[in-house]
């Protein structure tokens, strides 16, 4: 994949990440959840015990959440008040609660987010 995308004589750069469609792919649907209570979401009633699937791809590409969602812009998180507590849709692909990505604490210590 790397050789096909950038060749074998060039170092990998951040800009190369998005040039590969395979590297851009992500899991579209997160693990199924079950509604604990009956709740209304966007005018729809979701009965208690209903299985719910979250479309992580749609959240990651939603222009209401992201300026230019299809562009790789890691700087968008500088001075951002988004957090990993599970309340911000921008981090839903990393999971929430018991199924949150185990690497987030390590990554946040190593990389300035």
N, C-alpha and C positions, 0 to 999 in steps of 0.2 A: 504494500500500500504506500509506504513512504517513498520507495524508489519510483513507483508509478506517478506519484503526485509531484514530487520536487526533484527527482533524480537522485543519483548516488553520490554526487560530488558537491552537494550544497548542504549547509547546516539547516536544521529545521527551525523555522521562525514562527512566531505567533500567527502571522498572517497566513501561514500555510495550513493552519488547523482547519479553517473554514473553507479552504479550497478543495477539500476532499469531502465528497458527499457521504462517504462511509463514516468519517469522523464526525460529521454533523448529525448523523442519525442518533436518536435517543429512544428510549423505551417510551412508546406513546401513552400507554395506560399504566398507572401505578397499581399496586396490589389492591384487590377488592377490599372494600370496607363495608361495614354494616351500620346503618343508622341506629344510634342508641335511643333516640326519641323521634316522634313525629315532628317534622320541621318544614318550614316554608323557605324555599330558595328561589329567588327571581320569579316569584309568583306561582311556583309549582309546589305542591305538597308531596313531601317524601315521607311515607309511612314508616313507623318504627319497624326495625328489623329488615328494611329493604337493603339489598346489596347495591353498593354505589361504586362506580368506577370513575376515577379522576383522570382526565385527559391531560397529561403533563405536557405533551407536545403543544396543545392549544394554549396552555398557560405560558409556555416559554416563547410563543410566537404571537402573543396578544398585543396589538399596538396600544391598547388602553393601559397596559402595564409597563411597556417598554417603548422608548423612542427607538426607531429603526430596529425592530426585534430580530431581523434576519442578519444583522451585522454583528461581528465579533468585536465588542467594545468593552474590555474588562475595566476600563476607566470609569464606566457608568456607576460603579459601586463606591467611588471616592466621594466622601461627604454624604453618603446615603444613610438614611436612618432605618433601612431594612435590617431585620435581624433573623436569627435562626429559630425563634420560638414557635414557629409553625403558624403564625398569624398572617404572614406576608406571602402572597401568592407567588412572588418571584422565586422563593426557595422551595415551593411544593415539590419539584422534581427530586429534591433531596430527602423527601419523606417528612414525617412528623410523628411526635409521640414515641411509642415503643419501636417504630420501624424507621426512625430517622437515620440518616447515613452515619455510620460509626466513625467515619473519617473527618467529619466536620470539626470537632474540637482540635484534632491534630492540625488540620489545614489552617484553621484560624490562628493557631499559634505560630505556624511556620510562614504563612503568607499573609501580608497585610490586606485584609478585606474590608 
